[in-house]
Amino acid sequence: MANLFPKWSNTVPLRLVLAVMVLGVTAVAGVTYYLTPKYSRVGYAPKQPVAYNHYLHAEQLGIDCRYCHSYVDESGHANVPDAGTCMNCHSQVKKDSPLLEPIRTSYETGEPVEWVRIHKVPDYVYFNHAVHVNRGVSCVECHGEINKMEVVHHSEPLSMAFCLDCHRNPEDKIRPLDEVYNLNWTPENEAAHAEWAKEAVINWNVNPPQSCSGCHR
């Protein structure tokens, strides 16, 4: 009597078990990876080739963010300073420190320091730094109190929900333009500031700034 099923069908149960195992491992690996701080980024603080202390430079020495991250108020991107920017000071200060050897090497050879990127939004997101800081959104709103960080870490999720919370209620996040880079600023009169912020948002909605036209059409 002929067999009703082909011979290869005997391996179907084994194949199903293997397929389930592969899917299970893939699912566990995917969930583990996409829910770790390295992906979601909150708390992500990688080791850098040079241990740059923002607390020392920005808080104690009072160096303005724009000195290192130049043109952040004119460009869509916040640039990373080159070795020449660092050497403007460190050709005199701690010029022989072994901790600064990568900076000196970069300055002498022209090869960039291999900084590890910390802050990142999804690839499909368009974020323009200049538009935000020129409308009164301070660095701390997205980066946290970076002037208090000895080791910079990813403070906020920078997720869709995070952005929408701000765009739905921008009056809660904006400040006077001359205080954007004062990372320790708090309003002296919260009620007066709230009124000013609401009026500013109303004016923007009626007459959007030209710099916002690329996003708000």
MDAnalysis code that builds the backbone (N, CA, C; Angstrom):
import MDAnalysis as mda
import numpy as np

u = mda.Universe.empty(651, n_residues=217, atom_resindex=np.repeat(np.arange(217), 3), trajectory=True)
u.add_TopologyAttr("name", ["N", "CA", "C"] * 217)
u.add_TopologyAttr("resid", np.arange(1, 218))
u.add_TopologyAttr("resname", ["MET", "ALA", "ASN", "LEU", "PHE", "PRO", "LYS", "TRP", "SER", "ASN", "THR", "VAL", "PRO", "LEU", "ARG", "LEU", "VAL", "LEU", "ALA", "VAL", "MET", "VAL", "LEU", "GLY", "VAL", "THR", "ALA", "VAL", "ALA", "GLY", "VAL", "THR", "TYR", "TYR", "LEU", "THR", "PRO", "LYS", "TYR", "SER", "ARG", "VAL", "GLY", "TYR", "ALA", "PRO", "LYS", "GLN", "PRO", "VAL", "ALA", "TYR", "ASN", "HIS", "TYR", "LEU", "HIS", "ALA", "GLU", "GLN", "LEU", "GLY", "ILE", "ASP", "CYS", "ARG", "TYR", "CYS", "HIS", "SER", "TYR", "VAL", "ASP", "GLU", "SER", "GLY", "HIS", "ALA", "ASN", "VAL", "PRO", "ASP", "ALA", "GLY", "THR", "CYS", "MET", "ASN", "CYS", "HIS", "SER", "GLN", "VAL", "LYS", "LYS", "ASP", "SER", "PRO", "LEU", "LEU", "GLU", "PRO", "ILE", "ARG", "THR", "SER", "TYR", "GLU", "THR", "GLY", "GLU", "PRO", "VAL", "GLU", "TRP", "VAL", "ARG", "ILE", "HIS", "LYS", "VAL", "PRO", "ASP", "TYR", "VAL", "TYR", "PHE", "ASN", "HIS", "ALA", "VAL", "HIS", "VAL", "ASN", "ARG", "GLY", "VAL", "SER", "CYS", "VAL", "GLU", "CYS", "HIS", "GLY", "GLU", "ILE", "ASN", "LYS", "MET", "GLU", "VAL", "VAL", "HIS", "HIS", "SER", "GLU", "PRO", "LEU", "SER", "MET", "ALA", "PHE", "CYS", "LEU", "ASP", "CYS", "HIS", "ARG", "ASN", "PRO", "GLU", "ASP", "LYS", "ILE", "ARG", "PRO", "LEU", "ASP", "GLU", "VAL", "TYR", "ASN", "LEU", "ASN", "TRP", "THR", "PRO", "GLU", "ASN", "GLU", "ALA", "ALA", "HIS", "ALA", "GLU", "TRP", "ALA", "LYS", "GLU", "ALA", "VAL", "ILE", "ASN", "TRP", "ASN", "VAL", "ASN", "PRO", "PRO", "GLN", "SER", "CYS", "SER", "GLY", "CYS", "HIS", "ARG"])
u.atoms.positions = np.array([
    [0.852, -1.195, 0.000],
    [0.000, 0.000, 0.000],
    [0.888, 1.246, 0.000],
    [0.569, 2.155, -0.897],
    [1.368, 3.368, -1.020],
    [1.179, 4.267, 0.194],
    [2.243, 4.987, 0.548],
    [2.161, 5.944, 1.648],
    [1.280, 7.126, 1.270],
    [0.451, 7.580, 2.242],
    [-0.421, 8.724, 1.982],
    [0.353, 10.036, 1.965],
    [1.435, 10.098, 2.746],
    [2.226, 11.331, 2.855],
    [3.640, 11.085, 2.362],
    [4.239, 12.089, 1.769],
    [5.618, 11.918, 1.299],
    [6.570, 11.737, 2.485],
    [7.726, 11.175, 2.198],
    [8.681, 10.848, 3.256],
    [9.149, 12.085, 4.023],
    [9.284, 13.221, 3.336],
    [9.801, 14.425, 4.003],
    [8.860, 14.952, 5.086],
    [7.572, 14.536, 5.015],
    [6.609, 15.020, 6.013],
    [6.940, 14.516, 7.412],
    [7.783, 13.467, 7.499],
    [8.171, 12.970, 8.818],
    [8.993, 13.999, 9.601],
    [9.607, 14.939, 8.872],
    [10.445, 15.941, 9.550],
    [9.669, 17.211, 9.908],
    [8.383, 17.267, 9.543],
    [7.599, 18.483, 9.806],
    [7.555, 18.839, 11.295],
    [7.292, 17.894, 12.204],
    [7.275, 18.262, 13.631],
    [8.594, 18.869, 14.101],
    [9.714, 18.280, 13.661],
    [11.021, 18.811, 14.059],
    [11.224, 20.215, 13.500],
    [10.811, 20.408, 12.252],
    [10.954, 21.726, 11.641],
    [10.112, 22.768, 12.375],
    [8.906, 22.390, 12.766],
    [8.043, 23.309, 13.494],
    [8.669, 23.702, 14.839],
    [9.233, 22.700, 15.530],
    [9.880, 22.984, 16.816],
    [11.050, 23.938, 16.626],
    [11.882, 23.686, 15.594],
    [13.018, 24.563, 15.323],
    [12.555, 25.973, 14.959],
    [11.490, 26.070, 14.159],
    [10.974, 27.385, 13.753],
    [10.488, 28.174, 14.962],
    [9.773, 27.486, 15.858],
    [9.287, 28.148, 17.075],
    [10.452, 28.611, 17.938],
    [11.483, 27.787, 18.031],
    [12.652, 28.172, 18.834],
    [13.361, 29.392, 18.239],
    [13.513, 29.377, 16.904],
    [14.171, 30.510, 16.239],
    [13.363, 31.783, 16.436],
    [12.041, 31.683, 16.259],
    [11.189, 32.854, 16.455],
    [11.246, 33.350, 17.892],
    [11.272, 32.408, 18.825],
    [11.337, 32.784, 20.238],
    [12.625, 33.506, 20.569],
    [13.739, 32.960, 20.088],
    [15.040, 33.588, 20.344],
    [15.104, 34.966, 19.697],
    [14.581, 35.071, 18.472],
    [14.582, 36.355, 17.765],
    [13.746, 37.387, 18.514],
    [12.575, 36.957, 18.990],
    [11.708, 37.877, 19.722],
    [12.362, 38.351, 21.020],
    [12.956, 37.424, 21.758],
    [13.622, 37.790, 23.011],
    [14.798, 38.733, 22.752],
    [15.592, 38.412, 21.730],
    [16.744, 39.256, 21.398],
    [16.296, 40.640, 20.963],
    [15.225, 40.688, 20.156],
    [14.730, 41.979, 19.686],
    [14.204, 42.841, 20.809],
    [13.389, 42.247, 21.673],
    [12.844, 43.002, 22.808],
    [13.960, 43.455, 23.740],
    [14.928, 42.566, 23.992],
    [16.045, 42.918, 24.875],
    [16.843, 44.083, 24.305],
    [17.114, 44.022, 23.006],
    [17.909, 45.087, 22.385],
    [17.149, 46.410, 22.346],
    [15.910, 46.372, 21.870],
    [15.178, 47.616, 21.668],
    [14.669, 48.242, 22.952],
    [14.735, 47.535, 24.061],
    [14.319, 48.122, 25.331],
    [15.495, 48.440, 26.243],
    [16.705, 48.265, 25.756],
    [17.862, 48.612, 26.573],
    [18.172, 50.091, 26.399],
    [18.842, 50.710, 27.393],
    [19.168, 52.136, 27.311],
    [19.975, 52.497, 26.072],
    [20.807, 51.553, 25.566],
    [21.612, 51.874, 24.395],
    [20.733, 52.188, 23.204],
    [19.533, 51.586, 23.154],
    [18.640, 51.875, 22.041],
    [17.677, 52.997, 22.390],
    [16.980, 52.856, 23.511],
    [16.046, 53.906, 23.912],
    [16.802, 55.135, 24.385],
    [18.093, 54.918, 24.727],
    [19.022, 55.999, 24.999],
    [18.899, 56.634, 26.381],
    [17.788, 56.533, 27.071],
    [17.693, 57.151, 28.392],
    [18.709, 56.505, 29.323],
    [19.594, 57.318, 29.873],
    [20.643, 56.809, 30.741],
    [21.894, 56.377, 30.011],
    [21.873, 56.393, 28.684],
    [23.027, 55.955, 27.894],
    [24.192, 56.916, 28.111],
    [25.318, 56.409, 28.581],
    [26.496, 57.237, 28.868],
    [27.751, 56.481, 28.459],
    [28.057, 56.437, 27.172],
    [29.212, 55.657, 26.705],
    [30.530, 56.285, 27.141],
    [31.553, 55.477, 27.173],
    [32.893, 55.969, 27.480],
    [33.445, 56.681, 26.251],
    [33.975, 57.878, 26.451],
    [34.498, 58.676, 25.361],
    [36.020, 58.564, 25.291],
    [36.614, 58.859, 24.141],
    [38.072, 58.796, 24.029],
    [38.775, 59.818, 24.925],
    [38.076, 60.906, 25.263],
    [38.584, 61.901, 26.214],
    [37.471, 62.173, 27.209],
    [37.792, 62.107, 28.483],
    [36.780, 62.302, 29.529],
    [36.492, 63.796, 29.687],
    [35.563, 64.296, 28.885],
    [35.212, 65.715, 28.933],
    [34.170, 65.944, 30.023],
    [34.457, 66.866, 30.929],
    [33.606, 67.145, 32.076],
    [32.796, 68.412, 31.812],
    [31.517, 68.247, 31.489],
    [30.671, 69.411, 31.233],
    [30.471, 70.241, 32.501],
    [30.417, 69.586, 33.644],
    [30.224, 70.331, 34.897],
    [31.369, 71.306, 35.126],
    [32.569, 70.857, 34.871],
    [33.736, 71.723, 35.037],
    [33.713, 72.866, 34.032],
    [33.506, 72.540, 32.765],
    [33.624, 73.551, 31.720],
    [32.423, 74.501, 31.672],
    [31.206, 73.940, 31.680],
    [30.012, 74.767, 31.504],
    [29.537, 75.411, 32.803],
    [29.617, 74.687, 33.901],
    [29.085, 75.194, 35.175],
    [30.143, 75.976, 35.941],
    [31.284, 75.356, 36.242],
    [32.281, 76.015, 37.066],
    [33.024, 77.118, 36.307],
    [33.398, 76.857, 35.064],
    [34.142, 77.855, 34.289],
    [33.209, 78.787, 33.508],
    [31.955, 78.393, 33.370],
    [30.977, 79.253, 32.721],
    [31.141, 79.400, 31.223],
    [31.713, 78.402, 30.570],
    [31.879, 78.470, 29.113],
    [30.519, 78.302, 28.431],
    [30.187, 79.230, 27.569],
    [28.917, 79.204, 26.844],
    [28.869, 77.995, 25.912],
    [27.693, 77.385, 25.816],
    [27.514, 76.208, 24.954],
    [28.000, 76.469, 23.531],
    [27.787, 77.709, 23.064],
    [28.078, 78.032, 21.667],
    [29.567, 78.140, 21.374],
    [30.389, 78.179, 22.418],
    [31.819, 78.244, 22.165],
    [32.305, 76.928, 21.553],
    [31.819, 75.819, 22.088],
    [32.187, 74.500, 21.557],
    [31.216, 74.053, 20.462],
    [29.928, 74.218, 20.718],
    [28.910, 73.812, 19.743],
    [28.534, 75.038, 18.922],
    [29.487, 75.518, 18.150],
    [29.322, 76.770, 17.413],
    [28.252, 76.641, 16.332],
    [27.616, 77.775, 16.043],
    [26.586, 77.896, 15.007],
    [25.342, 77.069, 15.298],
    [25.168, 76.668, 16.557],
    [23.960, 75.911, 16.888],
    [22.723, 76.790, 16.737],
    [22.904, 78.115, 16.788],
    [21.797, 79.037, 16.611],
    [21.594, 79.423, 15.144],
    [22.412, 78.871, 14.262],
    [22.287, 79.160, 12.838],
    [22.124, 77.900, 11.997],
    [22.512, 76.775, 12.544],
    [22.521, 75.520, 11.780],
    [21.449, 74.563, 12.279],
    [21.083, 73.657, 11.397],
    [20.127, 72.624, 11.797],
    [20.743, 71.589, 12.706],
    [22.071, 71.508, 12.716],
    [22.766, 70.494, 13.507],
    [23.672, 71.157, 14.543],
    [23.866, 70.475, 15.653],
    [24.810, 70.943, 16.669],
    [26.138, 70.250, 16.404],
    [27.137, 71.040, 16.027],
    [28.406, 70.416, 15.668],
    [29.207, 70.011, 16.896],
    [30.103, 69.080, 16.704],
    [31.045, 68.669, 17.746],
    [32.328, 69.460, 17.531],
    [32.888, 70.070, 18.575],
    [34.090, 70.892, 18.389],
    [35.279, 70.078, 17.899],
    [36.099, 70.711, 17.059],
    [37.307, 70.037, 16.612],
    [38.424, 70.261, 17.628],
    [39.538, 69.617, 17.398],
    [40.649, 69.698, 18.350],
    [41.182, 71.115, 18.477],
    [41.067, 71.910, 17.395],
    [41.537, 73.288, 17.453],
    [40.795, 74.102, 18.484],
    [39.492, 73.852, 18.624],
    [38.702, 74.556, 19.635],
    [39.208, 74.214, 21.031],
    [39.487, 72.949, 21.243],
    [39.998, 72.521, 22.554],
    [41.374, 73.133, 22.830],
    [42.199, 73.164, 21.799],
    [43.569, 73.637, 21.979],
    [43.657, 75.146, 22.169],
    [42.592, 75.869, 21.854],
    [42.588, 77.293, 22.150],
    [42.860, 77.539, 23.629],
    [42.357, 76.636, 24.461],
    [42.615, 76.729, 25.906],
    [43.755, 75.805, 26.326],
    [43.721, 74.591, 25.815],
    [44.633, 73.577, 26.343],
    [46.040, 73.630, 25.762],
    [46.297, 74.606, 24.916],
    [47.692, 74.866, 24.560],
    [48.396, 75.568, 25.716],
    [47.587, 76.105, 26.658],
    [48.127, 76.771, 27.840],
    [47.757, 76.037, 29.129],
    [46.528, 75.498, 29.175],
    [46.018, 74.851, 30.384],
    [46.151, 73.334, 30.248],
    [46.834, 72.710, 31.208],
    [47.042, 71.252, 31.192],
    [47.567, 70.773, 29.842],
    [48.488, 71.520, 29.287],
    [48.959, 71.221, 27.938],
    [49.738, 69.924, 27.837],
    [50.236, 69.401, 28.971],
    [50.993, 68.146, 28.945],
    [50.238, 66.984, 29.588],
    [48.952, 67.182, 29.876],
    [48.173, 66.136, 30.542],
    [48.045, 64.913, 29.636],
    [48.339, 63.729, 30.146],
    [48.181, 62.511, 29.325],
    [46.729, 62.257, 28.930],
    [45.795, 62.821, 29.707],
    [44.379, 62.627, 29.388],
    [43.997, 63.327, 28.091],
    [44.780, 64.328, 27.711],
    [44.474, 65.098, 26.509],
    [45.293, 64.665, 25.296],
    [45.961, 63.542, 25.408],
    [46.792, 63.065, 24.299],
    [45.994, 62.886, 23.005],
    [44.756, 62.332, 23.061],
    [43.982, 62.202, 21.807],
    [43.690, 63.560, 21.168],
    [43.499, 64.585, 21.986],
    [43.238, 65.920, 21.450],
    [44.483, 66.463, 20.757],
    [45.618, 66.325, 21.422],
    [46.861, 66.830, 20.827],
    [47.196, 66.092, 19.525],
    [46.978, 64.782, 19.534],
    [47.240, 63.995, 18.331],
    [46.334, 64.435, 17.191],
    [45.075, 64.647, 17.490],
    [44.120, 65.094, 16.481],
    [44.515, 66.461, 15.939],
    [44.949, 67.337, 16.821],
    [45.341, 68.686, 16.413],
    [46.559, 68.659, 15.498],
    [47.476, 67.755, 15.797],
    [48.726, 67.682, 15.024],
    [48.551, 66.958, 13.696],
    [47.687, 65.962, 13.680],
    [47.538, 65.139, 12.476],
    [46.354, 65.520, 11.598],
    [45.380, 66.201, 12.201],
    [44.173, 66.530, 11.451],
    [43.134, 65.430, 11.466],
    [43.460, 64.295, 12.064],
    [42.504, 63.196, 12.184],
    [41.509, 63.511, 13.308],
    [40.213, 63.375, 13.068],
    [39.222, 63.734, 14.099],
    [39.250, 62.782, 15.290],
    [38.898, 63.305, 16.437],
    [38.723, 62.469, 17.628],
    [37.467, 61.628, 17.434],
    [37.552, 60.363, 17.739],
    [36.422, 59.458, 17.507],
    [35.443, 59.522, 18.685],
    [34.721, 60.645, 18.773],
    [33.719, 60.784, 19.831],
    [32.579, 59.795, 19.601],
    [32.003, 59.295, 20.676],
    [30.861, 58.381, 20.579],
    [29.579, 59.199, 20.681],
    [28.728, 59.087, 19.697],
    [27.485, 59.859, 19.678],
    [26.573, 59.398, 20.812],
    [25.961, 60.361, 21.494],
    [25.072, 60.054, 22.615],
    [23.627, 60.361, 22.246],
    [23.353, 61.592, 21.864],
    [21.976, 61.999, 21.586],
    [21.616, 61.696, 20.139],
    [20.477, 61.044, 19.978],
    [20.054, 60.626, 18.637],
    [18.544, 60.513, 18.589],
    [17.970, 60.999, 17.523],
    [16.545, 60.797, 17.274],
    [16.415, 59.787, 16.139],
    [15.240, 59.182, 15.961],
    [15.068, 58.218, 14.861],
    [15.405, 58.849, 13.511],
    [15.799, 58.007, 12.566],
    [16.246, 58.486, 11.264],
    [15.156, 59.253, 10.506],
    [13.890, 58.965, 10.794],
    [12.820, 59.628, 10.060],
    [12.470, 60.998, 10.638],
    [13.127, 61.391, 11.714],
    [12.813, 62.664, 12.366],
    [13.705, 63.779, 11.826],
    [13.082, 64.911, 11.497],
    [13.840, 66.102, 11.123],
    [13.798, 67.070, 12.303],
    [14.953, 67.341, 12.874],
    [15.034, 68.271, 14.003],
    [16.028, 69.363, 13.662],
    [15.599, 70.611, 13.763],
    [16.441, 71.753, 13.454],
    [16.778, 72.489, 14.747],
    [18.064, 72.456, 15.140],
    [18.465, 73.102, 16.385],
    [18.205, 74.607, 16.362],
    [18.558, 75.249, 15.254],
    [18.446, 76.703, 15.187],
    [17.013, 77.177, 15.398],
    [16.058, 76.487, 14.778],
    [14.659, 76.874, 14.927],
    [14.242, 76.851, 16.387],
    [14.674, 75.849, 17.113],
    [14.250, 75.698, 18.505],
    [14.907, 76.710, 19.441],
    [16.226, 76.826, 19.362],
    [16.891, 77.758, 20.286],
    [16.524, 79.200, 19.975],
    [16.224, 79.510, 18.711],
    [15.833, 80.868, 18.353],
    [14.381, 81.176, 18.666],
    [13.668, 80.193, 19.154],
    [12.296, 80.419, 19.618],
    [12.212, 80.307, 21.139],
    [13.353, 80.176, 21.802],
    [13.361, 80.204, 23.256],
    [13.387, 78.858, 23.934],
    [13.722, 77.789, 23.199],
    [13.833, 76.461, 23.800],
    [15.288, 76.246, 24.213],
    [15.529, 76.109, 25.493],
    [16.892, 75.973, 26.000],
    [17.415, 74.555, 25.828],
    [18.728, 74.439, 25.865],
    [19.398, 73.139, 25.739],
    [18.877, 72.127, 26.758],
    [18.573, 72.604, 27.970],
    [18.212, 71.684, 29.049],
    [16.887, 70.976, 28.798],
    [16.048, 71.539, 27.936],
    [14.745, 70.919, 27.705],
    [14.874, 69.561, 27.033],
    [15.877, 69.402, 26.162],
    [16.082, 68.126, 25.476],
    [17.264, 67.343, 26.039],
    [18.277, 68.058, 26.510],
    [19.505, 67.395, 26.964],
    [19.590, 67.247, 28.477],
    [18.630, 67.792, 29.208],
    [18.706, 67.756, 30.659],
    [19.725, 68.781, 31.166],
    [19.996, 68.742, 32.462],
    [20.952, 69.692, 33.047],
    [22.374, 69.258, 32.703],
    [22.713, 69.453, 31.454],
    [23.996, 68.975, 30.962],
    [25.161, 69.707, 31.621],
    [24.892, 70.910, 32.100],
    [25.934, 71.674, 32.798],
    [26.237, 71.108, 34.181],
    [25.433, 70.166, 34.636],
    [25.675, 69.533, 35.930],
    [26.257, 68.123, 35.771],
    [26.497, 67.705, 34.539],
    [26.945, 66.338, 34.278],
    [28.459, 66.256, 34.145],
    [29.064, 65.464, 34.988],
    [30.496, 65.182, 34.805],
    [30.678, 64.231, 33.626],
    [29.778, 63.274, 33.524],
    [29.747, 62.362, 32.375],
    [28.397, 62.560, 31.695],
    [28.413, 62.974, 30.459],
    [27.167, 63.258, 29.757],
    [26.395, 61.970, 29.507],
    [25.114, 62.016, 29.774],
    [24.259, 60.876, 29.484],
    [23.006, 61.358, 28.762],
    [22.328, 60.436, 28.140],
    [21.091, 60.732, 27.421],
    [19.991, 60.870, 28.459],
    [19.521, 62.094, 28.659],
    [18.615, 62.375, 29.766],
    [17.145, 62.153, 29.424],
    [16.736, 62.537, 28.220],
    [15.330, 62.458, 27.818],
    [15.152, 61.433, 26.700],
    [13.944, 60.862, 26.560],
    [13.755, 59.812, 25.553],
    [13.798, 60.321, 24.118],
    [13.493, 61.621, 23.901],
    [13.443, 62.185, 22.553],
    [12.520, 61.361, 21.646],
    [11.464, 60.847, 22.228],
    [10.496, 60.036, 21.487],
    [9.433, 60.935, 20.867],
    [8.554, 60.343, 20.082],
    [7.455, 61.094, 19.491],
    [6.593, 61.728, 20.582],
    [6.296, 60.968, 21.619],
    [5.475, 61.489, 22.713],
    [6.156, 62.656, 23.412],
    [7.478, 62.541, 23.601],
    [8.237, 63.611, 24.241],
    [8.138, 64.898, 23.429],
    [8.307, 64.796, 22.113],
    [8.232, 65.975, 21.250],
    [6.822, 66.553, 21.223],
    [5.823, 65.678, 21.131],
    [4.446, 66.155, 21.056],
    [4.009, 66.848, 22.343],
    [4.489, 66.377, 23.480],
    [4.156, 67.035, 24.752],
    [4.600, 68.490, 24.730],
    [5.761, 68.733, 24.133],
    [6.279, 70.098, 24.053],
    [5.515, 70.911, 23.012],
    [5.247, 70.326, 21.851],
    [4.585, 71.064, 20.780],
    [3.121, 71.344, 21.095],
    [2.527, 70.550, 21.961],
    [1.140, 70.814, 22.355],
    [1.063, 71.927, 23.389],
    [2.110, 72.037, 24.199],
    [2.130, 73.060, 25.242],
    [3.490, 73.756, 25.263],
    [3.849, 74.447, 24.178],
    [5.180, 75.061, 24.107],
    [5.401, 76.138, 25.149],
    [4.328, 76.749, 25.628],
    [4.486, 77.810, 26.628],
    [5.116, 77.295, 27.923],
    [5.080, 75.980, 28.131],
    [5.691, 75.412, 29.334],
    [7.205, 75.244, 29.190],
    [7.724, 75.386, 27.973],
    [9.133, 75.077, 27.726],
    [9.961, 76.280, 27.289],
    [9.329, 77.326, 26.797],
    [10.096, 78.433, 26.230],
    [10.505, 79.433, 27.305],
    [11.507, 80.224, 26.989],
    [12.035, 81.244, 27.884],
    [12.513, 82.429, 27.043],
    [12.819, 83.553, 27.652],
    [13.348, 84.684, 26.883],
    [14.612, 84.288, 26.126],
    [14.778, 84.852, 24.938],
    [15.899, 84.448, 24.086],
    [17.249, 84.708, 24.736],
    [17.342, 85.741, 25.559],
    [18.633, 86.032, 26.185],
    [18.942, 85.113, 27.355],
    [18.048, 84.176, 27.643],
    [18.269, 83.212, 28.723],
    [18.379, 81.776, 28.226],
    [18.319, 81.597, 26.905],
    [18.343, 80.243, 26.335],
    [19.596, 79.484, 26.740],
    [20.739, 80.155, 26.758],
    [22.014, 79.481, 27.050],
    [22.434, 79.633, 28.506],
    [21.569, 80.229, 29.309],
    [21.776, 80.269, 30.758],
    [21.087, 79.038, 31.327],
    [21.834, 77.979, 31.483],
    [21.230, 76.684, 31.809],
    [20.698, 76.611, 33.233],
    [21.020, 77.588, 34.053],
    [20.522, 77.621, 35.436],
    [19.341, 78.573, 35.603],
    [18.832, 79.116, 34.499],
    [17.781, 80.136, 34.582],
    [16.459, 79.578, 35.078],
    [15.810, 80.333, 35.947],
    [14.426, 80.083, 36.357],
    [13.731, 81.435, 36.416],
    [12.468, 81.519, 36.074],
    [11.775, 82.820, 36.079],
    [11.645, 83.374, 37.492],
    [11.867, 84.661, 37.627],
    [11.702, 85.304, 38.933],
    [10.236, 85.343, 39.336],
    [9.381, 85.561, 38.341],
    [7.936, 85.616, 38.587],
    [7.278, 84.616, 37.650],
    [6.892, 83.469, 38.183],
    [6.359, 82.401, 37.340],
    [5.055, 82.795, 36.663],
    [4.196, 83.536, 37.370],
    [2.916, 83.948, 36.786],
    [3.143, 84.897, 35.612],
    [4.059, 85.851, 35.782],
    [4.349, 86.800, 34.711],
    [4.994, 86.085, 33.521],
    [5.854, 85.134, 33.816],
    [6.496, 84.385, 32.730],
    [5.465, 83.557, 31.971],
    [4.511, 82.962, 32.683],
    [3.485, 82.154, 32.028],
    [2.651, 83.006, 31.081],
    [2.322, 84.218, 31.499],
    [1.554, 85.122, 30.644],
    [2.366, 85.515, 29.404],
    [3.654, 85.805, 29.628],
    [4.520, 86.168, 28.504],
    [4.620, 85.013, 27.509],
    [4.774, 83.797, 28.023],
    [4.932, 82.626, 27.158],
    [3.671, 82.375, 26.348],
    [2.513, 82.503, 26.965],
    [1.256, 82.299, 26.234],
    [1.114, 83.320, 25.115],
    [1.473, 84.570, 25.395],
    [1.382, 85.622, 24.383],
    [2.349, 85.356, 23.234],
    [3.552, 84.866, 23.577],
    [4.547, 84.560, 22.549],
    [4.044, 83.459, 21.627],
    [3.447, 82.434, 22.185],
    [2.939, 81.324, 21.380],
    [1.802, 81.780, 20.480],
    [0.928, 82.626, 20.997],
    [-0.170, 83.159, 20.187],
    [0.377, 83.946, 19.006],
    [1.394, 84.775, 19.258],
    [1.991, 85.559, 18.177],
    [2.618, 84.660, 17.119],
    [3.263, 83.571, 17.554],
    [3.885, 82.663, 16.601],
    [2.841, 81.974, 15.736],
    [1.709, 81.621, 16.349],
    [0.652, 80.940, 15.598],
    [0.021, 81.872, 14.563],
    [-0.081, 83.150, 14.914],
    [-0.660, 84.124, 13.989],
    [0.344, 84.510, 12.908],
    [1.580, 84.761, 13.321],
    [2.651, 85.148, 12.400],
    [3.850, 84.245, 12.619],
    [3.852, 83.042, 12.035],
    [4.968, 82.105, 12.255],
    [6.286, 82.722, 11.818],
    [7.349, 82.532, 12.614],
    [8.667, 83.018, 12.209],
    [9.089, 82.363, 10.900],
    [9.811, 83.094, 10.069],
    [10.227, 82.574, 8.777],
    [11.051, 81.301, 8.940],
    [11.843, 81.216, 10.018],
    [12.699, 80.050, 10.242],
    [11.894, 78.788, 10.509],
    [10.596, 78.937, 10.820],
    [9.764, 77.758, 11.111],
    [9.024, 77.255, 9.876],
    [9.114, 77.981, 8.778],
    [8.309, 77.627, 7.613],
    [8.681, 76.282, 7.016],
    [9.902, 75.809, 7.277],
    [10.316, 74.532, 6.726],
    [9.585, 73.361, 7.342],
    [9.124, 73.541, 8.594],
    [8.425, 72.456, 9.273],
    [6.911, 72.694, 9.298],
    [6.524, 73.936, 9.544],
    [5.110, 74.249, 9.751],
    [4.539, 74.859, 8.478],
    [3.974, 74.033, 7.646],
    [3.416, 74.490, 6.377],
    [1.909, 74.347, 6.383],
])
